[in-house]
Amino acid sequence: MRADRRLQETLPAILGIALEKNARQSNLWLRLVEDLAETGVDDAARLAVRALASQDHNTRTLAENYLVRLARERPQTVLREFGVALLSPANGWLFSLYDFSSLLSVLPVDAIRKWLETAGVAGARCLARHLEPPQLDAEGHPVVAELTAFILERFGSDEQVFRDFCMGASSGRVYSGDIVEEFEREAELARRFLDHPLTPVRECAARAVQSASRQADFWRQRDAEMVQP
């Protein structure tokens, strides 16, 4: 029993060192984090959040998937540790390098609102890149997610919040098939938000229309040049 307690006390430090050393046994590392959660869920959440900034893709993916699961049971714990990491002066910037929208989407909006009351615009800047972008619902109506709308309404006048939101909304897209048609479809989607009540949504949509239309023209011209004798 004494040995078990000693292991429980030292395991967080051991796992932290292993993470810093970029150990490649990410599956084993995460299993140990999950075991740790049975007696120290705060430590487990803190370690998993740290792993979100890992240079190893598999470690980041496993950690995010675990936090998504944990957030459904312990949302306040995950939000607290995620928020501390995002606002860290030393390492907070690392979280802007990757997309954590799936984690953000499972955290309660009311809890994030409350967190932002303390974190303020600094917190909004950390979240802006990970917000759910405007999209069409199943019936084809343009919709903006509740958290996205709240942050843009409250903090959208901040230049960094607006810029990072626009960057996040357009990142991660994969194009295939008729590239001209893909960009034209993208421009058409953005046009659906040109009359949205929120100014940041309208302005971001206008930028998206301009960018997608320019890309469509470029690839249309390129295709035409390719078929010339």
TORTOR-888914 format. One line per 5 residues: their letters; for each residue z, y, x of N, C-alpha, C, O. Coordinates in steps of 0.05 Angstrom, whole numbers, padded with zeros to 5 digits, always signed. Atoms other than C-alpha are relative to their C-alpha. Layout:
N
a	Z:Y:X:Z:Y:X:Z:Y:X:Z:Y:X ~ ...
END
This chain:
229
mradr	+00000:-00024:+00016:+00000:+00000:+00000:+00000:+00025:+00017:-00014:+00044:+00011 ~ -00002:-00023:-00017:+00018:+00048:+00056:-00027:+00004:+00014:-00036:+00027:+00017 ~ +00026:-00002:-00013:-00049:+00032:+00090:-00020:+00012:-00020:-00038:+00028:-00012 ~ +00018:-00011:+00021:-00085:+00046:+00024:+00003:+00030:-00003:-00017:+00044:-00005 ~ -00005:-00029:+00002:-00052:+00114:+00018:-00010:+00015:+00024:-00021:+00037:+00021
rlqet	+00010:-00013:-00024:-00069:+00130:+00089:-00030:+00003:+00000:-00041:+00023:+00008 ~ +00029:-00001:+00002:-00141:+00113:+00077:-00009:+00021:-00020:-00029:+00035:-00016 ~ +00007:-00020:+00020:-00143:+00155:+00014:+00003:+00029:+00011:-00013:+00047:+00004 ~ -00004:-00026:-00012:-00116:+00214:+00054:-00021:+00007:+00021:-00028:+00030:+00023 ~ +00018:-00006:-00022:-00164:+00207:+00112:-00030:-00003:-00008:-00047:+00007:+00006
lpail	+00027:+00005:+00008:-00227:+00185:+00074:-00017:+00026:-00004:-00039:+00027:+00005 ~ +00016:-00025:+00003:-00249:+00256:+00054:-00008:+00012:+00027:-00031:+00020:+00030 ~ +00007:-00011:-00027:-00246:+00279:+00127:-00021:-00018:+00013:-00039:-00007:+00026 ~ +00019:+00018:-00012:-00283:+00217:+00150:-00028:+00003:-00012:-00048:+00005:+00003 ~ +00026:-00004:+00014:-00338:+00226:+00098:-00012:+00027:+00007:-00036:+00030:+00009
giale	+00010:-00027:-00008:-00343:+00300:+00116:-00012:+00000:+00028:-00033:+00012:+00032 ~ +00011:+00002:-00027:-00353:+00284:+00189:-00027:-00015:+00000:-00046:-00007:+00014 ~ +00024:+00016:+00002:-00405:+00231:+00172:-00023:+00017:-00011:-00046:+00015:-00002 ~ +00020:-00018:+00012:-00442:+00283:+00130:-00010:+00020:+00021:-00034:+00025:+00023 ~ +00008:-00019:-00021:-00442:+00334:+00186:-00016:-00012:+00022:-00033:+00001:+00034
knarq	+00014:+00014:-00021:-00468:+00282:+00235:-00027:-00010:-00010:-00042:-00023:+00005 ~ +00025:+00009:+00012:-00527:+00270:+00188:-00004:-00030:+00001:-00026:-00040:+00007 ~ +00001:+00029:+00001:-00511:+00197:+00182:-00021:-00009:-00020:-00023:+00002:-00042 ~ +00023:+00008:+00016:-00571:+00160:+00152:+00007:-00021:-00021:-00010:-00028:-00038 ~ -00008:+00019:+00020:-00531:+00110:+00111:+00009:+00014:-00026:+00032:+00012:-00034
snlwl	-00007:-00017:+00022:-00534:+00155:+00051:+00009:-00015:-00025:+00026:-00006:-00039 ~ -00008:+00017:+00023:-00528:+00099:-00001:+00029:-00008:+00003:+00045:-00007:-00016 ~ -00028:+00008:-00005:-00464:+00073:+00031:+00018:+00024:-00001:+00040:+00023:-00013 ~ -00016:-00024:+00001:-00438:+00144:+00040:+00006:+00008:-00028:+00029:+00015:-00035 ~ -00004:-00008:+00028:-00447:+00159:-00034:+00018:-00020:-00014:+00035:-00012:-00030
rlved	-00018:+00020:+00013:-00414:+00094:-00055:+00029:+00005:+00007:+00047:+00002:-00009 ~ -00027:-00006:-00008:-00353:+00114:-00015:+00010:+00025:-00014:+00033:+00027:-00020 ~ -00007:-00024:+00015:-00354:+00183:-00048:+00008:-00008:-00028:+00027:+00003:-00039 ~ -00007:+00008:+00028:-00355:+00149:-00116:+00026:-00015:-00001:+00042:-00012:-00020 ~ -00026:+00014:-00001:-00297:+00104:-00095:+00023:+00021:+00003:+00044:+00018:-00009
laetg	-00019:-00021:-00004:-00260:+00166:-00072:+00007:+00015:-00026:+00029:+00023:-00031 ~ -00003:-00015:+00025:-00270:+00198:-00141:+00021:-00013:-00018:+00033:+00000:-00035 ~ -00019:+00014:+00017:-00225:+00145:-00172:+00029:+00011:+00005:+00046:+00009:-00013 ~ -00027:-00010:-00006:-00164:+00176:-00137:-00001:+00030:+00007:+00020:+00043:+00007 ~ +00002:-00028:-00008:-00190:+00244:-00115:-00027:+00012:-00008:-00044:+00016:+00009
vddaa	+00026:-00009:+00010:-00246:+00270:-00159:-00008:+00028:+00011:-00031:+00033:+00014 ~ +00006:-00026:-00011:-00240:+00341:-00132:-00013:-00003:+00028:-00032:+00011:+00034 ~ +00011:+00004:-00027:-00252:+00317:-00061:-00028:-00012:-00001:-00045:-00005:+00014 ~ +00026:+00013:+00003:-00310:+00273:-00084:-00021:+00021:-00008:-00043:+00021:+00003 ~ +00019:-00020:+00009:-00343:+00331:-00121:-00006:+00020:+00023:-00029:+00028:+00026
rlavr	+00004:-00019:-00022:-00333:+00377:-00061:-00019:-00012:+00021:-00036:+00002:+00031 ~ +00017:+00013:-00020:-00365:+00327:-00013:-00029:-00002:-00011:-00048:+00002:+00004 ~ +00027:+00003:+00011:-00424:+00314:-00060:-00014:+00027:-00001:-00038:+00028:+00004 ~ +00012:-00027:+00000:-00436:+00389:-00067:-00009:+00007:+00028:-00030:+00018:+00032 ~ +00008:-00006:-00028:-00436:+00396:+00009:-00025:-00015:+00007:-00042:-00005:+00022
alasq	+00024:+00017:-00006:-00488:+00340:+00011:-00025:+00012:-00012:-00047:+00005:-00003 ~ +00024:-00013:+00012:-00535:+00383:-00032:-00014:+00017:+00021:-00038:+00022:+00017 ~ +00013:-00016:-00021:-00548:+00424:+00030:-00008:-00017:+00024:-00015:-00006:+00045 ~ +00007:+00018:-00022:-00562:+00363:+00074:-00030:+00003:+00007:-00046:+00008:-00011 ~ +00028:+00000:-00009:-00627:+00362:+00114:-00014:-00026:-00008:-00038:-00027:-00009
dhntr	+00012:+00026:+00007:-00637:+00290:+00092:-00006:+00000:-00030:+00012:+00003:-00047 ~ +00009:-00001:+00028:-00677:+00286:+00027:+00015:-00021:-00017:+00023:-00015:-00039 ~ -00012:+00021:+00015:-00647:+00220:+00005:+00030:+00006:-00006:+00040:+00001:-00028 ~ -00028:-00008:+00004:-00576:+00246:+00015:+00002:+00021:-00022:+00020:+00019:-00039 ~ +00000:-00021:+00020:-00591:+00308:-00026:-00005:-00012:-00028:+00009:-00005:-00047
tlaen	+00008:+00011:+00026:-00623:+00268:-00082:+00023:-00017:-00011:+00029:-00014:-00035 ~ -00022:+00017:+00009:-00566:+00217:-00086:+00024:+00017:-00009:+00036:+00012:-00029 ~ -00023:-00017:+00007:-00514:+00272:-00086:-00005:+00015:-00026:+00014:+00018:-00042 ~ +00006:-00015:+00025:-00549:+00312:-00140:+00002:-00019:-00024:+00013:-00011:-00045 ~ -00001:+00019:+00022:-00557:+00251:-00184:+00029:-00007:-00007:+00036:-00010:-00031
ylvrl	-00028:+00006:+00004:-00484:+00234:-00175:+00014:+00024:-00014:+00030:+00019:-00033 ~ -00013:-00023:+00012:-00462:+00305:-00192:-00009:+00005:-00029:+00006:+00014:-00046 ~ +00010:-00002:+00027:-00506:+00305:-00254:+00016:-00019:-00018:+00024:-00012:-00040 ~ -00016:+00020:+00016:-00469:+00242:-00278:+00029:+00010:-00002:+00041:+00009:-00024 ~ -00028:-00009:+00000:-00401:+00270:-00258:+00003:+00024:-00018:+00024:+00027:-00031
arerp	-00002:-00025:+00016:-00416:+00337:-00293:+00003:-00006:-00030:+00014:+00010:-00045 ~ -00002:+00007:+00029:-00421:+00301:-00360:+00028:-00007:-00007:+00036:-00006:-00030 ~ -00028:+00007:+00005:-00349:+00278:-00352:+00019:+00022:+00009:+00040:+00027:-00003 ~ -00018:-00020:-00012:-00318:+00332:-00308:-00016:+00026:+00006:-00018:+00033:+00029 ~ +00017:-00024:-00005:-00362:+00395:-00317:+00015:+00022:+00014:+00003:+00035:+00032
qtvlr	-00015:-00021:-00013:-00307:+00443:-00296:+00004:-00005:+00030:+00002:+00013:+00046 ~ -00003:+00007:-00028:-00295:+00406:-00232:-00026:+00004:+00016:-00025:+00016:+00038 ~ +00025:-00003:-00014:-00368:+00404:-00213:-00008:+00030:+00002:-00017:+00039:+00023 ~ +00007:-00028:+00000:-00379:+00477:-00232:+00017:+00015:+00020:+00007:+00032:+00035 ~ -00018:-00014:-00019:-00319:+00500:-00192:-00009:-00005:+00029:-00011:+00014:+00044
efgva	+00007:+00006:-00028:-00341:+00464:-00128:-00028:+00010:+00006:-00034:+00020:+00028 ~ +00028:-00010:-00004:-00415:+00482:-00138:+00001:+00030:+00004:-00013:+00041:+00021 ~ -00002:-00029:-00002:-00396:+00555:-00149:+00011:+00009:+00026:+00001:+00028:+00038 ~ -00011:-00007:-00026:-00353:+00558:-00087:-00021:-00003:+00022:-00023:+00014:+00040 ~ +00020:+00005:-00021:-00409:+00529:-00045:-00022:+00021:-00002:-00032:+00031:+00019
llspa	+00021:-00019:+00003:-00461:+00576:-00074:+00007:+00027:+00011:-00009:+00041:+00023 ~ -00009:-00026:-00008:-00419:+00637:-00058:+00010:+00001:+00029:+00020:+00022:+00038 ~ -00010:+00002:-00027:-00401:+00614:+00012:-00016:+00019:+00018:-00040:+00017:+00020 ~ +00014:-00018:-00018:-00418:+00670:+00062:-00014:-00014:+00023:-00034:-00005:+00033 ~ +00011:+00014:-00023:-00432:+00619:+00116:-00023:-00018:-00008:-00044:-00018:+00006
ngwlf	+00020:+00020:+00007:-00473:+00566:+00079:-00013:+00003:-00027:-00031:-00013:-00034 ~ +00011:-00003:+00027:-00490:+00592:+00010:-00030:+00002:+00000:-00043:-00008:-00019 ~ +00029:-00004:-00001:-00561:+00610:+00031:-00015:-00027:+00000:-00038:-00028:-00008 ~ +00013:+00026:-00002:-00576:+00536:+00043:-00009:-00011:-00028:-00028:-00025:-00030 ~ +00005:+00010:+00026:-00575:+00523:-00032:-00025:+00014:-00013:-00034:+00005:-00034
slydf	+00024:-00013:+00010:-00634:+00570:-00042:-00025:-00014:+00010:-00048:-00008:+00002 ~ +00023:+00014:-00011:-00679:+00522:-00003:-00010:-00022:-00017:-00032:-00032:-00014 ~ +00007:+00023:+00017:-00679:+00468:-00056:+00003:+00006:-00029:+00015:+00027:-00037 ~ -00001:-00004:+00029:-00685:+00460:-00131:+00023:-00017:-00012:+00022:-00041:-00010 ~ -00023:+00014:+00012:-00620:+00443:-00167:+00001:+00006:-00030:+00023:+00007:-00042
sslls	+00001:-00006:+00029:-00643:+00459:-00238:+00010:-00022:-00017:+00022:-00017:-00038 ~ -00010:+00023:+00017:-00627:+00389:-00263:+00030:+00000:-00001:+00042:-00007:-00022 ~ -00029:-00001:+00001:-00554:+00398:-00243:+00009:+00024:-00017:+00027:+00021:-00033 ~ -00008:-00024:+00016:-00550:+00468:-00273:-00004:-00005:-00029:+00012:+00005:-00046 ~ +00006:+00004:+00029:-00580:+00443:-00338:+00021:-00016:-00015:+00023:-00015:-00039
vlpvd	-00020:+00016:+00014:-00522:+00395:-00352:+00027:+00013:+00000:+00046:+00003:-00013 ~ -00025:-00014:+00000:-00467:+00445:-00339:+00002:+00017:-00026:-00018:+00029:-00033 ~ -00002:-00016:+00025:-00440:+00479:-00403:-00006:+00029:+00004:+00004:+00042:+00023 ~ +00007:-00028:-00002:-00470:+00547:-00414:+00024:+00018:-00001:+00026:+00038:+00014 ~ -00024:-00017:+00003:-00403:+00576:-00437:+00016:+00000:+00026:+00028:+00021:+00033
airkw	-00015:+00001:-00024:-00370:+00552:-00373:-00014:+00017:+00022:+00000:+00030:+00038 ~ +00015:-00016:-00020:-00425:+00584:-00330:+00003:+00030:-00006:+00006:+00046:+00012 ~ -00004:-00028:+00008:-00418:+00649:-00370:+00027:+00010:+00011:+00030:+00031:+00022 ~ -00027:-00008:-00008:-00343:+00650:-00355:+00000:+00002:+00031:+00013:+00020:+00041 ~ +00001:-00001:-00029:-00357:+00635:-00281:-00013:+00026:+00009:-00004:+00038:+00029
letag	+00014:-00024:-00008:-00405:+00693:-00278:+00016:+00026:-00005:+00011:+00046:+00007 ~ -00017:-00023:+00004:-00352:+00740:-00305:+00015:+00007:+00026:+00021:+00031:+00031 ~ -00013:-00005:-00026:-00318:+00732:-00237:-00021:+00002:+00022:-00018:+00020:+00039 ~ +00019:+00000:-00022:-00378:+00717:-00193:-00019:+00024:-00001:-00029:+00033:+00020 ~ +00017:-00024:+00003:-00419:+00775:-00221:-00028:-00004:+00009:-00039:-00026:+00007
vagar	+00028:+00001:-00007:-00487:+00792:-00195:-00005:-00019:+00024:-00027:-00030:+00027 ~ +00003:+00018:-00023:-00475:+00752:-00131:-00004:-00029:-00010:-00020:-00043:+00001 ~ +00004:+00027:+00012:-00468:+00689:-00174:-00027:-00002:-00013:-00040:-00023:-00012 ~ +00026:+00001:+00014:-00529:+00707:-00215:-00023:-00003:+00020:-00042:-00017:+00015 ~ +00021:+00002:-00021:-00570:+00714:-00151:-00001:-00029:+00010:-00023:-00039:+00015
clarh	+00000:+00028:-00009:-00548:+00644:-00131:-00013:-00019:-00020:-00025:-00039:-00012 ~ +00010:+00018:+00021:-00569:+00614:-00198:-00028:+00006:-00008:-00042:-00011:-00019 ~ +00026:-00009:+00011:-00633:+00653:-00211:-00023:-00019:+00006:-00040:-00025:-00011 ~ +00022:+00018:-00008:-00678:+00606:-00172:+00000:-00027:-00014:-00020:-00040:-00015 ~ -00003:+00026:+00012:-00651:+00545:-00208:-00001:+00001:-00031:+00003:-00020:-00044
leppq	+00001:-00002:+00029:-00659:+00571:-00280:-00024:-00014:-00012:-00045:-00016:+00001 ~ +00022:+00012:+00014:-00701:+00535:-00330:-00021:+00021:-00007:-00014:+00041:-00019 ~ +00021:-00021:+00005:-00768:+00572:-00335:-00008:+00001:-00030:-00003:-00019:-00044 ~ +00011:-00002:+00027:-00797:+00597:-00401:-00021:-00022:-00005:-00037:-00028:+00013 ~ +00019:+00021:+00006:-00837:+00542:-00435:-00005:-00002:-00030:+00008:+00012:-00046
ldaeg	+00006:+00004:+00028:-00866:+00518:-00501:+00016:-00024:-00010:+00020:-00044:+00004 ~ -00014:+00022:+00011:-00825:+00474:-00547:-00019:-00021:-00012:-00043:-00018:-00009 ~ +00017:+00022:+00010:-00850:+00411:-00582:-00020:+00010:-00020:-00041:-00002:-00024 ~ +00018:-00011:+00020:-00882:+00454:-00636:-00019:+00021:+00012:-00035:+00033:-00003 ~ +00018:-00019:-00013:-00917:+00498:-00585:+00010:+00029:-00001:-00005:+00048:+00004
hpvva	-00011:-00027:+00001:-00870:+00558:-00594:+00012:+00008:+00027:+00024:-00009:+00040 ~ -00012:-00009:-00025:-00850:+00599:-00533:+00030:+00003:-00002:+00040:+00015:-00021 ~ -00030:-00001:+00001:-00776:+00591:-00517:+00010:+00006:+00028:-00002:-00002:+00048 ~ -00015:-00005:-00024:-00728:+00615:-00464:+00027:-00012:-00003:+00042:-00006:-00022 ~ -00026:+00014:+00002:-00667:+00572:-00450:+00023:+00020:-00001:+00021:+00042:+00009
eltaf	-00023:-00018:+00004:-00599:+00601:-00468:+00011:+00012:+00026:+00015:+00036:+00027 ~ -00011:-00010:-00025:-00573:+00606:-00397:-00020:+00019:+00014:-00011:+00040:+00025 ~ +00020:-00018:-00012:-00638:+00636:-00372:+00000:+00027:-00013:+00000:+00048:+00000 ~ +00000:-00025:+00015:-00637:+00688:-00427:+00025:+00016:+00006:+00023:+00041:+00010 ~ -00025:-00014:-00005:-00564:+00705:-00414:-00001:+00014:+00027:+00006:+00038:+00029
ilerf	-00001:-00012:-00027:-00572:+00716:-00339:-00021:+00022:+00003:-00015:+00042:+00016 ~ +00021:-00021:-00002:-00637:+00756:-00346:+00008:+00025:-00016:+00003:+00047:-00008 ~ -00008:-00023:+00016:-00607:+00799:-00401:+00023:+00016:+00015:+00023:+00040:+00014 ~ -00023:-00012:-00013:-00543:+00812:-00361:-00006:+00010:+00028:+00004:+00031:+00036 ~ +00004:-00006:-00028:-00569:+00813:-00290:-00029:+00004:+00008:-00036:+00008:+00032
gsdeq	+00028:-00001:-00006:-00645:+00816:-00295:-00010:+00025:+00013:-00032:+00025:+00024 ~ +00009:-00025:-00013:-00649:+00888:-00271:+00005:+00000:+00030:-00006:+00017:+00044 ~ -00004:+00003:-00029:-00625:+00865:-00203:-00025:-00011:+00013:-00036:-00031:+00003 ~ +00026:+00007:-00012:-00685:+00860:-00157:+00000:-00029:+00010:-00020:-00043:+00005 ~ -00001:+00027:-00010:-00663:+00795:-00124:+00001:-00021:-00022:-00013:-00041:-00020
vfrdf	-00001:+00019:+00022:-00645:+00761:-00189:-00028:-00004:-00012:-00037:-00026:-00017 ~ +00026:+00001:+00012:-00713:+00779:-00218:-00020:-00015:+00018:-00035:-00032:+00009 ~ +00018:+00012:-00019:-00751:+00759:-00155:+00004:-00030:+00002:-00015:-00046:+00002 ~ -00006:+00029:-00003:-00716:+00692:-00147:-00006:-00016:-00026:-00014:-00039:-00025 ~ +00007:+00013:+00025:-00724:+00676:-00221:-00030:-00005:-00001:-00038:-00027:-00008
cmgas	+00029:+00003:+00000:-00799:+00687:-00216:-00009:-00021:+00019:-00027:-00037:+00013 ~ +00007:+00020:-00020:-00803:+00645:-00153:+00007:-00028:-00010:-00009:-00046:-00007 ~ -00008:+00026:+00010:-00764:+00589:-00184:-00017:-00010:-00023:-00022:-00034:-00025 ~ +00016:+00008:+00024:-00805:+00590:-00248:-00028:-00011:+00008:-00040:-00026:-00007 ~ +00026:+00009:-00008:-00869:+00579:-00208:+00000:-00021:+00022:-00021:-00031:+00030
sgrvy	-00001:+00019:-00022:-00844:+00531:-00155:-00001:-00029:-00010:+00005:-00034:-00033 ~ +00000:+00028:+00006:-00853:+00456:-00154:-00023:-00010:-00018:-00023:-00033:-00025 ~ +00022:+00009:+00016:-00917:+00454:-00194:-00020:-00016:+00016:-00026:-00010:+00039 ~ +00020:+00017:-00013:-00968:+00400:-00178:-00026:+00002:-00015:-00026:-00001:-00040 ~ +00026:-00004:+00013:-01041:+00411:-00192:-00018:-00024:+00006:-00018:-00034:+00029
sgdiv	+00019:+00023:-00004:-01092:+00355:-00202:-00023:+00004:-00020:-00021:+00018:-00039 ~ +00024:-00002:+00018:-01160:+00346:-00234:-00015:+00026:+00004:-00019:+00035:+00027 ~ +00015:-00025:-00001:-01198:+00409:-00251:+00019:+00023:+00006:+00034:+00032:-00011 ~ -00019:-00020:-00009:-01161:+00462:-00211:-00003:+00026:-00014:+00016:+00040:-00020 ~ +00006:-00025:+00015:-01195:+00520:-00246:+00013:-00002:-00028:+00026:+00017:-00037
eefer	-00011:+00004:+00027:-01175:+00492:-00314:+00031:+00000:+00001:+00044:+00011:-00017 ~ -00030:+00000:-00003:-01103:+00481:-00288:+00010:+00029:+00001:+00030:+00035:-00012 ~ -00009:-00027:-00003:-01096:+00554:-00268:-00005:+00016:-00025:+00011:+00034:-00032 ~ +00005:-00014:+00025:-01128:+00579:-00332:+00021:-00008:-00021:+00030:+00009:-00037 ~ -00021:+00009:+00019:-01078:+00537:-00372:+00026:+00014:+00007:+00042:+00021:-00010
eaela	-00024:-00013:-00009:-01022:+00566:-00330:+00001:+00030:-00009:+00021:+00040:-00018 ~ +00002:-00028:+00008:-01046:+00637:-00344:+00004:+00003:-00030:+00017:+00021:-00040 ~ -00003:-00001:+00029:-01051:+00622:-00419:+00029:-00004:-00008:+00038:+00009:-00027 ~ -00028:+00005:+00006:-00980:+00595:-00420:+00016:+00026:+00005:+00032:+00034:-00012 ~ -00015:-00024:-00007:-00954:+00658:-00386:-00006:+00023:-00020:+00012:+00038:-00027
rrfld	+00007:-00021:+00019:-00991:+00703:-00436:+00017:-00002:-00025:+00021:+00018:-00039 ~ -00016:+00004:+00024:-00949:+00673:-00491:+00027:+00015:+00001:+00041:+00019:-00019 ~ -00026:-00013:-00004:-00889:+00710:-00462:-00003:+00030:+00007:+00017:+00043:+00014 ~ +00004:-00028:-00007:-00920:+00778:-00451:+00013:+00019:-00020:+00017:+00043:-00014 ~ -00013:-00018:+00020:-00887:+00805:-00514:+00029:-00009:-00005:+00040:-00003:-00026
hpltp	-00028:+00009:+00004:-00819:+00772:-00504:+00019:+00024:+00000:+00014:+00044:+00014 ~ -00019:-00022:+00001:-00759:+00817:-00520:+00013:+00008:+00026:+00019:+00031:+00031 ~ -00013:-00005:-00026:-00730:+00810:-00450:-00020:+00011:+00020:-00040:-00002:+00025 ~ +00018:-00013:-00020:-00762:+00857:-00399:-00006:-00018:+00024:-00029:-00021:+00031 ~ +00006:+00017:-00023:-00754:+00809:-00340:-00019:-00023:-00007:-00035:-00031:+00010
vreca	+00019:+00022:+00008:-00789:+00753:-00379:-00028:+00011:-00002:-00047:-00002:+00007 ~ +00027:-00012:+00003:-00847:+00799:-00396:-00012:+00006:+00027:-00035:+00000:+00032 ~ +00011:-00008:-00026:-00854:+00825:-00325:-00007:-00025:+00017:-00027:-00025:+00031 ~ +00006:+00024:-00015:-00850:+00756:-00295:-00025:-00014:-00011:-00041:-00024:+00004 ~ +00024:+00011:+00013:-00902:+00731:-00345:-00025:+00015:+00009:-00045:+00003:+00014
aravq	+00023:-00016:-00008:-00948:+00788:-00327:-00008:-00007:+00029:-00032:-00009:+00035 ~ +00006:+00008:-00028:-00943:+00770:-00253:-00013:-00028:+00001:-00032:-00032:+00016 ~ +00011:+00027:+00001:-00956:+00697:-00270:-00029:+00000:-00010:-00046:-00015:+00001 ~ +00027:-00002:+00010:-01018:+00715:-00310:-00019:+00010:+00022:-00040:-00001:+00026 ~ +00016:-00012:-00021:-01045:+00758:-00253:-00005:-00020:+00022:-00027:-00024:+00031
sasrq	+00003:+00019:-00021:-01031:+00705:-00201:-00018:-00024:-00007:-00036:-00032:+00008 ~ +00015:+00023:+00008:-01059:+00646:-00240:-00030:+00007:-00005:-00047:-00008:+00002 ~ +00027:-00009:+00005:-01121:+00686:-00261:-00015:+00004:+00026:-00038:-00003:+00029 ~ +00012:-00004:-00026:-01134:+00705:-00189:-00007:-00026:+00013:-00028:-00029:+00025 ~ +00006:+00026:-00012:-01128:+00633:-00166:-00023:-00014:-00015:-00039:-00027:-00002
adfwr	+00022:+00012:+00015:-01174:+00610:-00222:-00027:+00011:+00009:-00046:-00003:+00012 ~ +00024:-00013:-00009:-01226:+00661:-00200:-00008:-00010:+00028:-00032:-00014:+00034 ~ +00005:+00009:-00028:-01219:+00640:-00127:-00013:-00028:+00000:-00033:-00033:+00013 ~ +00010:+00027:+00000:-01230:+00566:-00142:-00026:-00003:-00015:-00042:-00020:-00009 ~ +00026:+00000:+00014:-01286:+00580:-00191:-00022:+00009:+00019:-00044:-00003:+00019
qrdae	+00019:-00009:-00020:-01322:+00619:-00137:-00005:-00020:+00022:-00028:-00024:+00031 ~ +00002:+00020:-00021:-01308:+00566:-00086:-00017:-00024:-00009:-00034:-00034:+00006 ~ +00016:+00022:+00011:-01336:+00511:-00131:-00030:+00008:-00002:-00047:-00009:+00003 ~ +00028:-00009:+00003:-01398:+00553:-00143:-00014:+00000:+00027:-00037:-00008:+00030 ~ +00012:-00001:-00027:-01409:+00562:-00068:-00005:-00029:+00010:-00024:-00033:+00025
mvqp	+00003:+00027:-00009:-01400:+00487:-00057:-00025:-00014:-00010:-00037:-00031:+00003 ~ +00024:+00012:+00012:-01458:+00469:-00103:-00026:+00014:+00007:-00047:+00005:+00000 ~ +00024:-00014:-00008:-01506:+00520:-00075:-00015:-00016:+00022:-00002:-00027:+00040 ~ +00016:+00015:-00020:-01564:+00488:-00035:+00002:+00014:+00027:-00010:+00004:+00046
END
